């Protein structure tokens, strides 16, 4: 039964890594959009 726990752990780690990458990318895109949408100060 150790193989079941091992494959479950690997799958969870891959899922967590992809979610972290997507969150980081979304944060960077939100910052760039906010900078682009604010009018330049005179």
LINUR-V721407 format. One record per residue. RES is the residue in one letter. SS is DSSP state (H for helix, E for strand, C for the rest). NEAR is the number of other C-alpha atoms within 8 Angstrom. Layout:
res: {RES/RES}
ss: {SS/SS}
near: {NEAR/NEAR}
//
This chain:
res: {X/X/X/X/X/X/X/X/X/X/X/X/X/X/X/X/X/X/X/X/X/X/X/X/X/X/X/X/X/X/X/X/X/X/X/X/X/X/X/X/X/X}
ss: {C/H/H/H/H/H/H/H/H/H/H/H/H/H/H/H/H/H/H/H/H/H/H/H/H/H/H/H/H/H/H/H/H/H/H/H/H/C/C/C/C/C}
near: {4/5/6/7/8/8/8/8/8/8/8/8/8/8/8/8/8/8/8/8/8/8/8/8/8/8/8/8/8/8/8/8/8/8/7/7/6/6/5/4/3/2}
//
